[in-house]
Amino acid sequence: MTQTWRFRTVARRAFPFLLAAIPVAPSLLTLPVPARAADVLNASTGDEVSAVFEKAKPAVVKVRSGDDHFALAGSGFFIDSKGTVLTSSTVVGNNGAVTVEVNGAQMEAKVLGNDPRSGLAMLRVSYNAAPFLPLGHSLDLKTGNEVVGIGYPLNLPVAASQGLVNGFEVRYLNQFFATTHIHASASLSPGEVGGPLLNARGEVIGLVVPSPDDGRTTYALPVEAMQKIIADFNQYGCAKHGWVGVNVVESKDVNLDGRSVRVVQIEPTAPASKSGIKPGDTVMRIDSYEIYRPSDVLDASFFSHVGGTMNVLVRRDAKMLSYNFPVIERPQNHFAPAQPTQPVVHGAGSSAQPIVINHGASGSQ
C-alpha cells in the first residue's frame, strides 16, 4: 500500500463518523445513553472512579458553537487558572461564535487556535481562578490500565465513563488520525467529544475525539500530541505542520529485519530534494524514532517543528547514511483536514496514497 509520508503532518482522507459533535436539538435526548457514572460506580473500582470524577468534574465544561439556526455542542476542560479551555476542533467547527458554560453561566469564548488535522481547539474565557486539570503522561500507559472519561453526554449533565486501555490505535492513521491515539473500552455518547480522558490519578492523558466506530469505544488524542499543538497555538496562533517532501511506501526490506518503509519519490522543490536521499532507500530512523512501519513515520512526523531540522537515517544496499532536512510549513495544496467539521456521516474512498514525510503530525516527511 502506497502512502505519503509526512513528518508531523499527513494528508488524511475523510472517514465515516457520527460523533464529532452534536447538533443541539431536543430529539437527541430520546436516544439511548450508554452506562454512565451510576453504573460505573457499582464496579469493583467504583470508589476510585468516584473520587476521580468528583475531583475533576468542576474543571469540565460544556462547549457550544454556532447560532440559533444550527449549533454544535460538546465538552471541554480547563488546563489553567486563566480560563484556557481545550476541546475538539469538531465542536468549534467553522463557527465564529463559541460559548463555554461554567456553573450554568454562558460565557463568550475567544478561539486561540483550531487545528482540524490534530482535532484540537483551544479557547479562552474571562474566568480567573478557574479549576483546572493537571496534564499527565500517556507514554507509560499499558493495555489494561483503567481510564476515566468525563463529559456531557447528549447535552445532559456531566457524567463519567470508565474503561480500560485497549491499545494504541494505528489502523486509522493517514485516514482519520494524524498520530497514534489511545483506544479505550469506554463507550462514547455524542456530546462527550472534547472532554478529558484521565488516569487513576486524575491527570489528563488524552482528549476525546470523534469515534470512527460510532461510539462503541473511545479514542483520545494523547497528551503529548496535545502539548505539541498547544505550543504552536501559543507561539503562532495556529498549528504549524511541517513538510520536507519525501514520499514513501510500505515495502519489506530484503534484509528481513522488520523494516518496511521505502523512499519512492522526493518532490523537486522540497527541502529534501538536494539532500542526497534517493528512491529505494529504506528508512531506519527519523530523529529519535526507530522506523519499522508507516505508522512509525506518522508518529515521528507529527512531532517535528517548522523552522527546525529533521535527521533521517536510511539504509542503501549495505550502507547506513544520515541526512538532515530543514522543515518548512506544509504547503496549502498538501493539506487535507483530518476530520470533517459537521456532525454528520461523511463517506470516502479507500484508495491508497503515498505517505508524505513532513515534520508534523503523522506519517510523511
SEMI-276768 format. One line per 2 residues: number of its first residue (from 1); their letters; for each residue x, y, z of N, C-alpha, C. Coordinates in steps of 0.001 Angstrom, whole numbers, plus 500000, padded with zeros to 6 digits. Each point is the difference from the previous one (the first is absolute). Layout:
<pts>
NUM = A = X:Y:Z:X:Y:Z:X:Y:Z  ...;
</pts>
This chain:
<pts>
1 = MT = 500846:498809:500000:499154:501191:500000:500875:501230:500000  499728:500878:499072:500798:501221:499902:499416:501064:500907;
3 = QT = 500871:500688:500726:499533:501071:500866:500953:501167:499884  499492:501203:500265:500853:501172:499946:500481:500313:501385;
5 = WR = 501275:499956:500210:500556:500113:501332:500271:501444:500332  499249:500586:500889:500197:501392:500392:500489:500066:501418;
7 = FR = 501132:500625:500213:500469:500132:501360:499122:500997:500709  499300:499536:501015:499127:500796:500850:498767:500497:499296;
9 = TV = 499832:499689:498729:498766:500402:499342:499716:499049:498868  498941:499229:500108:499684:499040:498964:498665:500332:499366;
11 = AR = 499920:499916:498677:498717:500260:499348:499053:498894:500370  498849:500369:500541:499052:498979:500401:498701:500142:499226;
13 = RA = 499428:498876:499662:498738:500034:499288:498860:500034:501006  498845:500460:499531:498825:499995:500876:499657:498574:500348;
15 = FP = 499470:499764:501205:499668:498671:500450:498616:500050:500627  499161:498996:499788:498649:500053:500554:500043:500155:501502;
17 = FL = 499165:500893:500531:499911:500133:501448:498699:500685:500359  499571:499791:501224:498749:500570:500454:500159:500900:501200;
19 = LA = 501140:499955:500678:500069:500564:501334:500940:501168:500142  500181:500798:498966:500899:501146:500118:499448:501005:500979;
21 = AI = 498742:500291:499891:499315:500917:500891:498529:499760:499764  499133:500593:500796:498586:499747:499804:499264:501294:499740;
23 = PV = 499087:499996:499030:499133:501162:499867:499138:500093:501247  499770:501201:500477:499184:500180:501190:498552:499895:499584;
25 = AP = 499367:498891:500311:498610:499786:499614:499328:499122:501037  498746:500260:500362:499310:499215:501018:499897:498538:499657;
27 = SL = 499893:499650:498698:499826:498603:499622:501159:499140:500426  501171:500578:500169:501170:499220:500400:499836:499433:501391;
29 = LT = 499197:500633:500807:499883:499563:501385:499247:498695:500124  499392:499526:498912:499271:498746:500045:500871:498820:499634;
31 = LP = 501241:500258:499576:500878:498896:499599:500459:499221:501213  500316:498681:499846:500497:499220:501127:501348:500507:500456;
33 = VP = 500214:499997:501295:501255:500481:500574:500787:498816:500537  501295:499890:499635:500825:498915:500530:500137:500090:501510;
35 = AR = 500544:498965:500599:500196:499979:501450:500750:501230:500454  499438:500707:500971:500596:501235:500450:500574:499836:501398;
37 = AA = 500148:501139:500696:500690:500002:501283:499387:499033:500995  498652:499973:500094:499362:499153:500993:500347:498543:499789;
39 = DV = 500064:499569:498727:500367:498619:499708:501466:499749:500314  500824:500974:499651:501429:499848:500216:500324:499839:501476;
41 = LN = 499273:500725:500842:500325:499991:501417:499638:498683:500669  499274:499142:499294:499702:498677:500547:501115:499006:499729;
43 = AS = 500960:500389:499201:501105:499108:499662:500924:499844:501190  500916:499046:499882:500920:499721:501113:500888:501200:500297;
45 = TG = 500238:500817:499006:500840:501177:500203:499154:501249:500171  498740:499841:500433:499071:501108:500087:500470:501142:500860;
47 = DE = 500588:499702:501138:500456:501073:500883:501071:500852:499329  500931:499342:499309:501066:500743:499337:499441:500864:498863;
49 = VS = 499096:499430:499206:499406:500742:498901:499199:501182:500532  499235:499768:501079:499216:501068:500601:500893:501140:500478;
51 = AV = 501128:499648:500617:500912:501026:500501:500573:500825:498853  500395:499320:498906:500535:500717:498836:498929:500913:499409;
53 = FE = 498797:499476:499866:498897:500772:499415:499677:501239:500828  499831:499826:501305:499619:501130:500851:501071:501088:500015;
55 = KA = 501245:499584:499953:501088:500982:500032:500127:500738:498665  499755:499286:498907:500265:500579:498679:498815:500746:499408;
57 = KP = 498771:499651:500361:498845:500533:499281:499859:501523:500047  500460:500704:501066:499869:501465:499960:500790:500647:498863;
59 = AV = 501022:499295:499500:500837:500559:498938:499508:499635:498608  498945:499167:499901:499467:499561:498713:498789:500868:499665;
61 = VK = 499976:500533:498792:498976:500969:499617:499282:499558:498737  498863:500632:499770:499250:499781:498770:500403:501085:499000;
63 = VR = 500251:499607:498763:500406:500928:498955:498952:499990:498900  499648:501191:499519:499001:500112:498944:500497:501005:498966;
65 = SG = 499750:499706:498734:500362:500940:498934:498863:500087:498997  499976:501096:499258:498959:500190:499011:498997:501042:500432;
67 = DD = 498774:499886:499455:498958:500971:500317:498685:499274:500244  498914:500774:500060:498697:499404:500303:499504:499086:498890;
69 = HF = 500511:500166:498779:499551:499173:498883:500706:498647:499984  501268:499997:500367:500747:498728:500044:501159:500148:500976;
71 = AL = 499988:499184:501029:501046:500078:501018:500573:498616:500254  501266:499960:500362:500681:498774:500387:500286:500063:501495;
73 = AG = 499868:498865:500663:500281:499953:501433:500935:498845:500298  500911:500209:500918:500933:498962:500420:500556:500347:501356;
75 = SG = 501109:499402:500338:500618:500193:501303:501363:500659:499849  500535:500464:501099:501331:500586:500045:500479:500017:501434;
77 = FF = 501206:500496:500237:500512:500032:501368:501075:501066:500140  500063:500583:501202:500998:501011:500320:501364:499340:500211;
79 = ID = 501052:500659:499489:501358:499491:500220:500858:500973:500808  499430:501145:500363:500707:500927:500875:498982:500881:500712;
81 = SK = 500481:500828:500928:499113:500856:500787:499629:501280:499272  500506:500184:498762:499761:501230:499244:498805:499895:499056;
83 = GT = 499316:498865:500011:498829:499846:499146:500264:499357:498658  501131:499287:499856:500310:499314:498743:499289:498659:499957;
85 = VL = 499252:499771:498929:499190:498792:499845:500457:499243:498763  500151:498695:500128:500247:499138:498839:498719:499275:499635;
87 = TS = 499780:499828:498710:498861:499242:499511:500364:499418:498645  499051:499338:499369:500223:499434:498670:499735:501052:498928;
89 = ST = 500803:499991:498957:499774:500937:498895:498651:499769:499350  499445:498787:500089:498701:499723:499404:498864:500652:500766;
91 = VV = 500223:500324:501258:498991:500712:500787:499976:501477:499602  501159:500547:499673:500095:501390:499575:499612:500145:498532;
93 = GN = 500437:499051:499168:499708:500048:498580:500513:501278:499359  499250:500529:499083:500346:501264:499356:499243:501173:500602;
95 = NG = 499395:499768:501137:499165:501025:500616:500841:501076:500681  499567:501238:499860:500698:501101:500658:499540:500216:501422;
97 = AV = 498731:499678:500277:499445:500201:501343:500122:498721:500810  500751:500066:501093:500208:498841:500873:499726:500433:501434;
99 = TV = 499258:499186:500744:499743:500280:501410:500410:498804:500845  500368:500282:501230:500344:498978:500984:499063:500175:501188;
101 = EV = 499372:498926:500431:499100:500054:501145:500767:499629:501264  500078:500945:500929:500705:499809:501262:499015:500217:501140;
103 = NG = 499759:498944:500772:499058:500084:501129:498647:500549:499562  499543:499580:498826:498695:500410:499502:499989:501322:499278;
105 = AQ = 501107:500737:500012:500072:501310:499341:500666:499871:498643  499417:500602:498965:500567:499998:498666:501027:501123:499874;
107 = ME = 501217:499655:499602:501064:500980:499863:500534:499963:498572  500141:501170:499388:500578:500062:498661:501466:499577:500046;
109 = AK = 500406:499231:499015:501374:499490:499959:500729:500532:498774  501260:500316:500176:500872:500370:498891:500713:498746:499514;
111 = VL = 500023:499790:498696:500697:498843:499436:501475:500346:499856  500848:499339:500788:501450:500230:499947:500669:499161:498924;
113 = GN = 499363:498925:499612:500548:499125:498970:499010:498900:499683  499962:499578:498741:499078:498948:499576:500677:499210:498890;
115 = DP = 500363:498758:500275:500790:499206:499061:499259:498717:499610  499323:499983:498847:499280:498792:499594:500899:498783:499824;
117 = RS = 501278:500204:499658:500866:498845:499759:500205:499169:501266  500314:500642:501104:500162:499273:501255:498677:499813:500718;
119 = GL = 499013:500836:499666:498703:499926:500658:499911:500801:501276  500943:500922:500236:500047:500753:501254:499641:501463:499763;
121 = AM = 499208:500568:500920:499711:501430:500007:500260:500529:501407  500441:501251:500079:500289:500629:501285:499244:501316:500099;
123 = LR = 499314:500204:501122:499155:501155:500230:500470:500759:501235  499499:501223:500157:500277:500785:501211:498728:500724:500416;
125 = VS = 499648:499868:501274:498877:500740:500566:500513:500869:501145  499262:501054:500295:500378:500902:501093:499537:499392:501317;
127 = YN = 500819:499146:500538:499633:499292:501228:501274:499756:500796  500306:500896:500896:501202:499864:500815:499801:498927:501060;
129 = AA = 501083:499396:500406:499986:498951:501026:499117:498821:499591  500011:499673:498717:499217:498861:499525:500579:498700:500559;
131 = PF = 499137:499056:500395:500512:498681:500378:500544:499325:498753  501152:499353:500089:500577:499419:498783:500575:498620:500279;
133 = LP = 500193:499263:498922:500505:498633:500084:501495:499969:499688  500766:499239:500771:501427:499866:499698:500214:499087:498801;
135 = LG = 501011:500312:499194:500351:499149:498869:500980:498930:500464  499739:498767:499614:500862:498888:500392:500869:499540:498846;
137 = HS = 500178:498693:499899:500820:499396:498950:499262:498772:499470  500068:499794:498705:499374:498807:499423:501022:498951:499580;
139 = LD = 501282:500377:499980:501023:499080:499490:500175:498767:500875  499620:500122:501288:500144:498848:500885:498709:499189:500124;
141 = LK = 498973:500344:499217:498760:499225:500019:500233:498602:499460  499273:499041:500561:500075:498621:499532:498598:499481:499761;
143 = TG = 499886:499043:499096:498719:499354:499771:499481:499424:501315  498751:500300:500313:499397:499533:501249:499946:501053:501088;
145 = NE = 500730:501107:499832:499912:501093:500973:498592:500587:500000  499525:500397:501181:498684:500606:500114:500055:501478:499625;
147 = VV = 498969:500457:499310:499893:501407:499628:498568:500461:500250  499848:501298:500188:498688:500592:500268:499790:501171:499041;
149 = GI = 498876:500001:499312:499623:501123:499160:498912:500810:500679  500043:501324:499840:498983:500871:500596:499491:500947:498926;
151 = GY = 498687:500120:499894:499431:500885:499002:498512:500152:500173  499377:500622:499005:498568:500285:500018:499302:499150:498948;
153 = PL = 499576:498784:500341:499380:499113:499010:498659:500546:499527  499849:500095:498682:498735:500416:499415:499491:501309:500570;
155 = NL = 500928:500896:500357:499630:501314:500531:499337:499904:501371  500192:498894:500701:499466:499779:501343:501051:500409:501032;
157 = PV = 499681:499895:501313:500991:500375:501023:501283:499192:499888  501063:500575:500536:501317:499369:499939:499965:498619:500636;
159 = AA = 500692:499060:499399:500012:498616:500471:501353:499379:499704  500251:498870:500650:501264:499286:499814:499768:498679:499295;
161 = SQ = 500982:499557:499257:499994:498661:499408:501353:499361:500267  499979:498738:500337:501223:499284:500348:500308:498964:498938;
163 = GL = 501280:499776:499779:500401:498955:499070:501439:499609:500224  500454:499079:499182:501378:499542:500033:500682:500375:498684;
165 = VN = 501289:500211:500061:500758:500259:498783:500028:498716:499167  499436:500083:498799:500012:498851:499084:501311:499892:499243;
167 = GF = 500636:501136:499796:501232:500022:499227:500235:501392:499465  500798:500066:498948:500416:501280:499447:499757:499930:498497;
169 = EV = 499042:500783:499553:499388:499832:498693:500884:500478:498863  500275:499111:499057:500741:500365:498792:499215:499693:498731;
171 = RY = 498863:499286:500115:499252:499612:498796:499507:501194:499207  499659:501086:500701:499388:501133:499328:500991:501112:499684;
173 = LN = 501293:499742:500187:501002:500990:499621:499947:500222:498495  500184:501255:499616:499964:500429:498598:498598:499925:499409;
175 = QF = 499016:499614:500813:498603:500027:499573:499211:500929:500902  500276:499918:501298:499185:500718:500957:500839:500707:501058;
177 = FA = 501043:499339:500465:500857:500562:501044:501360:500384:499436  500593:501063:500565:501303:500475:499552:501141:499319:500727;
179 = TT = 499708:499411:501143:501013:499316:500785:499310:498898:500791  500747:499082:500564:499408:498911:500765:499134:500544:501123;
181 = HI = 498807:499429:500157:499052:500421:501028:499822:498915:501063  499603:500430:501184:499632:499067:501064:498638:499408:499653;
183 = HA = 499853:498706:500154:498735:499319:499739:499544:499343:501297  498816:500393:500491:499491:499487:501271:498637:499354:499797;
185 = SA = 499621:499125:500933:498780:499215:499856:498737:500762:500361  500105:501182:500597:498812:500761:500394:499185:500396:498774;
187 = SL = 498663:499855:500105:499141:500446:498909:499892:501518:500015  499636:500570:498854:500025:501445:499832:498649:500482:499485;
189 = SP = 499457:501015:500658:498757:500614:499555:500293:501336:499327  499156:500415:499028:500158:501331:499435:499977:501043:501119;
191 = GE = 500832:500988:499885:500097:501022:501039:501191:499819:500897  500537:498781:500081:501175:499760:500838:501306:500300:499267;
193 = VG = 499917:500148:498673:501187:500354:499230:500548:501336:500488  501306:500071:500184:500644:501205:500522:500299:499934:501472;
195 = GP = 499438:499017:500692:500251:499842:501429:501333:499327:500266  500423:499963:501274:501284:499397:500337:499909:498498:500223;
197 = LL = 501075:499310:499682:500184:498607:500411:501062:500028:501094  499658:499444:501174:500838:500119:501184:500549:498658:500435;
199 = NA = 501157:500041:500660:500521:498792:500634:499476:499911:501428  500444:498992:500735:499491:499780:501354:500389:501107:500962;
201 = RG = 500969:500822:499639:500411:501124:500849:499243:501281:499655  499091:499925:499031:499245:501175:499603:500756:500923:499070;
203 = EV = 501060:499524:499388:500784:500793:499060:499494:499769:498575  500034:501043:499189:499582:499884:498599:501054:499219:499225;
205 = IG = 499565:498919:499375:500909:499231:499138:499579:500083:498544  498820:500576:499748:499546:500127:498629:498752:500858:499904;
207 = LV = 499675:500397:498781:498776:500747:499707:499131:499148:499100  498748:499793:500399:499085:499128:499271:499675:500600:498632;
209 = VP = 500142:499193:498961:499775:500446:498624:498841:499216:499396  499486:500439:498833:498933:499235:499355:500406:498550:499783;
211 = SP = 499050:499114:500223:500291:498567:499927:499727:499450:498614  500953:499311:499389:499758:499397:498692:499177:498715:500071;
213 = DD = 499662:499541:501226:499171:498793:500114:498622:500319:500584  499528:501213:499746:498667:500433:500401:499792:499972:501515;
215 = GR = 501064:500240:500746:499871:500156:501439:500017:498716:500802  500258:498880:499355:500063:498747:500766:501173:500017:500973;
217 = TT = 501064:500695:499622:501157:500161:500872:500479:501443:499906  500998:500340:500821:500502:501369:500078:501391:500096:499397;
219 = YA = 500235:501077:499258:501316:500317:499465:500403:501368:500545  501278:500154:500310:500454:501258:500592:501350:500403:499434;
221 = LP = 500124:501303:499694:501282:500568:499583:500918:500015:501217  501178:499373:499946:500884:499933:501177:500448:501380:500461;
223 = VE = 500253:500115:501291:500341:501294:500587:501273:500581:499401  500964:499174:499633:501230:500519:499407:499727:500672:498658;
225 = AM = 499067:499433:499222:499613:500622:498734:499247:501306:500264  499151:499999:501026:499302:501225:500381:501003:501106:500324;
227 = QK = 501029:499659:500762:500975:501006:500424:500759:500581:498820  500270:499176:498990:500684:500509:498808:499138:501050:499301;
229 = II = 498716:499718:499840:499102:500939:499331:499753:501230:500866  499874:499826:501308:499832:501137:500912:501188:500955:499870;
231 = AD = 501208:499444:499931:501195:500844:499851:499929:500806:498709  499524:499395:498915:499830:500731:498745:498963:501107:500151;
233 = FN = 498867:499679:500636:498964:501016:500206:500565:501194:500765  500755:499697:501051:500545:501081:500833:501023:500840:499240;
235 = QY = 500790:499364:499134:501054:500720:499292:499512:500678:498726  499132:499297:499255:499618:500498:498677:498521:500373:499873;
237 = GC = 499175:499552:500937:498562:500209:499862:499339:498966:499119  500759:499033:499544:499485:498920:499167:500972:498831:500104;
239 = AK = 499561:498838:499537:500901:498856:499945:500835:500081:498728  501290:499706:500121:500884:499989:498828:500490:498569:499800;
241 = HG = 499567:499416:498911:500392:498637:499663:501137:500042:498996  501010:499192:500249:501210:500064:499200:499958:499155:498741;
243 = WV = 500990:500239:499142:500068:499312:498710:501428:500012:499495  500472:498846:499504:501314:499943:499358:499932:499398:498602;
245 = GV = 498845:499375:499654:499769:499597:498617:500575:498670:499582  500021:499006:500893:500458:498651:499653:498794:499072:500029;
247 = NV = 499752:499293:498906:498887:499059:499931:500514:498578:500164  499275:499210:500781:500431:498636:500283:498855:499023:499798;
249 = VE = 500346:498730:499890:499007:498930:499924:500372:498913:501000  499014:499172:500332:500271:498840:500838:500510:498878:499104;
251 = SK = 501225:499571:500262:500628:498971:499182:501060:499296:500840  499897:498702:500127:500951:499247:500821:501416:500140:499471;
253 = DV = 500934:500246:500902:501405:500102:499639:500577:498595:499823  500908:499844:499057:500580:498681:499731:500822:499475:501168;
255 = NL = 500391:500888:500943:500775:499541:501150:499155:499241:501014  498658:500044:499831:499083:499233:500848:500205:500299:501487;
257 = DG = 500203:501274:500322:500164:500380:501407:498791:500770:500514  498881:499871:499296:498773:500643:500442:499780:501397:499457;
259 = RS = 500994:500547:499315:499842:501347:499438:499143:499925:498734  499061:500942:499868:499089:499889:498858:499589:501345:499421;
261 = VR = 500846:501012:500161:499687:501318:499459:501086:500386:498995  499596:500179:498757:500960:500256:498933:499666:501317:499287;
263 = VV = 501034:500785:499721:499838:501254:499272:499671:499696:498540  498973:500692:499463:499654:499817:498590:500138:501283:499192;
265 = QI = 499961:501155:500667:500052:501254:499247:500421:501135:500919  500789:500929:499466:500302:501249:500678:499441:501115:499135;
267 = EP = 499117:500803:500554:499374:501058:499218:501034:501040:499614  500001:500444:498724:501082:500831:499440:500291:501285:500765;
269 = TA = 498975:500660:500537:500220:501285:500675:500033:499864:501519  500034:498771:500500:499915:499769:501442:501352:500195:500674;
271 = PA = 500001:500213:501334:501265:500153:500720:500957:498830:499839  499468:498797:499794:500863:498824:499901:500553:499771:498594;
273 = SK = 499585:500834:499049:500331:499715:498599:501496:500047:499700  500779:500759:500770:501438:500100:499762:500822:499325:501093;
275 = SG = 499356:499152:500762:500672:499416:501172:500879:498808:499654  499644:499268:498961:500729:498776:499673:499200:498745:500250;
277 = IK = 498891:500087:500702:499146:498829:500185:499427:499592:498646  499820:498684:499776:499609:499506:498681:498833:499027:500085;
279 = PG = 499208:499909:498925:498983:498954:499937:500644:498625:500170  499339:499138:500722:500541:498674:500283:500646:499898:501365;
281 = DT = 500349:501141:500622:500574:499974:501346:498971:499469:501004  500461:499185:500935:499152:499528:501093:500167:500931:501192;
283 = VM = 498885:500506:500515:500053:500935:501121:500186:499209:501295  501059:500339:500734:500334:499295:501239:499613:500786:501250;
285 = RI = 500222:501308:499955:499726:500822:501172:499701:501426:499552  499051:500636:500682:499693:501414:499817:500174:500669:501349;
287 = DS = 500966:500907:500076:500345:500584:501299:500213:498864:500996  499247:499949:501084:500219:498942:500994:499060:498809:499808;
289 = YE = 499184:500006:498935:498993:498961:499796:500545:498891:499092  500066:498784:500513:500339:498850:499171:498813:499696:499088;
291 = IY = 500281:499739:498737:498945:499832:499002:499948:498552:499519  498866:499365:500260:499779:498636:499531:498831:499922:499020;
293 = RP = 499031:500888:500166:498787:499967:499179:499489:501431:499808  499097:500216:499051:499541:501359:499729:499438:500742:501203;
295 = SD = 499359:499291:500931:499464:500683:501185:501108:500649:500820  501201:499419:499980:501127:500618:500706:500394:501317:499351;
297 = VL = 499887:500047:498684:500307:501228:499277:498997:501087:500363  498729:499618:500049:498961:500967:500315:500210:500596:501387;
299 = DA = 500355:499149:500963:500230:500492:501359:501223:500910:500057  501076:499587:499343:501201:500838:499979:499714:501318:499316;
301 = SF = 499199:499940:498950:499678:501190:499234:499209:501014:500807  499094:499519:500812:499107:500902:500739:500777:500975:500881;
303 = FS = 501095:499560:500571:500680:500808:501007:501161:500820:499442  500137:500070:498712:501035:500855:499433:499576:501458:500112;
305 = HV = 500969:500909:499861:499733:501422:500218:500420:500826:498787  499071:500809:499532:500297:500915:498891:501116:500946:500434;
307 = GG = 501005:500155:499133:501147:500833:500316:501167:499211:500573  499739:498737:500358:501064:499140:500498:500545:499120:498893;
309 = TM = 500670:498948:500392:500530:499042:499031:499530:498604:500356  500020:499135:499030:499665:498597:500205:501197:499160:499575;
311 = NV = 500377:499068:500838:501072:499072:499664:499395:498660:499625  500355:499515:498824:499480:498729:499513:501175:499060:499715;
313 = LV = 499974:498839:500628:501001:498964:499751:499400:498974:499055  500680:499733:498876:499508:499033:499031:501057:498922:499756;
315 = RR = 499521:498887:499461:500909:498929:499584:499932:499900:498484  501153:500045:499395:500102:499871:498548:501003:498888:499721;
317 = DA = 499499:498915:499436:500821:498790:499875:500454:499594:501404  501278:499965:500250:500477:499596:501340:500470:501196:500814;
319 = KM = 499776:501214:499498:500515:501186:500663:498904:500740:500771  500401:500588:501139:499130:500883:500755:500385:501443:499682;
321 = LS = 499023:500797:499590:500254:501377:499605:499057:500929:500765  500531:501118:500475:499229:500943:500788:499826:501308:499239;
323 = YN = 498765:500516:500000:499689:501242:499286:499227:500939:500919  500270:501290:499861:499277:501020:500736:499218:500877:499027;
325 = FP = 498724:500228:500321:499150:500841:499171:499471:501159:500828  499956:501208:499433:499246:501060:500675:498509:499681:499913;
327 = VI = 499268:500356:501014:498555:499761:500022:499286:501314:499736  499155:500017:498982:499231:501195:499693:498524:499708:500249;
329 = ER = 499197:501062:499993:498571:499805:500211:499389:499312:498791  499092:499115:500277:499365:499209:498962:499285:500907:499002;
331 = PQ = 500253:499837:498702:499298:500812:499001:498496:499775:500059  499246:501021:499665:498540:499910:500083:499448:498878:499133;
333 = NH = 500587:499786:498826:499465:498970:499125:500299:498591:500493  500780:499878:501078:500254:498692:500600:499143:499768:501221;
335 = FA = 499198:500982:500356:499233:499893:501239:498622:499423:499731  499607:499063:500836:498634:499476:499971:499530:499890:501433;
337 = PA = 498815:500544:500345:499540:499939:501376:499930:498573:500497  500366:499811:501245:499978:498675:500586:498583:499505:500179;
339 = QP = 499097:500911:500351:498646:499600:500298:499038:500999:499384  498836:499541:499540:498977:500933:499560:499556:500864:501174;
341 = TQ = 499438:501162:499704:499630:500918:501067:498515:499967:500318  499216:499221:499276:498574:499921:500280:499673:498658:500633;
343 = PV = 499028:499963:500914:499668:498765:500709:499099:499093:499179  500446:499615:498837:499257:499095:499145:500967:498960:499457;
345 = VH = 499464:498963:499370:500838:498941:499458:500566:500432:498654  501297:499841:499845:500656:500277:498728:500618:498708:499490;
347 = GA = 499789:499661:498752:500636:498830:499422:501222:500395:499215  500894:499038:499788:501213:500282:499228:500487:498723:499369;
349 = GS = 500692:500134:498909:500618:498848:499365:501134:499473:500837  500464:498797:499679:501056:499384:500795:501258:499739:499187;
351 = SA = 500158:500700:498887:501196:499772:499187:501237:500465:500736  501091:499285:499820:501230:500307:500730:500639:501266:499461;
353 = QP = 500736:500690:500880:500738:501194:499615:501399:499884:500554  500976:500702:499372:501337:500002:500576:499993:500712:501338;
355 = IV = 500901:499624:500883:500138:500703:501271:501019:501103:499798  499655:501228:500304:500918:501111:499798:500805:500231:501259;
357 = IN = 501284:500005:499918:500837:500201:501182:500121:501485:500276  499362:500462:501063:500083:501396:500386:500315:500068:501482;
359 = HG = 500605:501086:500430:500104:500203:501429:498641:500487:500403  499199:499147:500537:498670:500378:500368:499351:498908:500769;
361 = AS = 498795:499591:499626:499274:499101:500842:499487:498803:499277  500744:499094:499585:499477:498779:499425:501107:499171:499431;
363 = GS = 499807:499590:498723:500964:499123:499423:500521:500442:498672  500629:501120:499919:500646:500380:498758:501117:500982:500285;
365 = Q = 500895:500147:499061:501092:500953:500200:499799:501173:499082;
</pts>
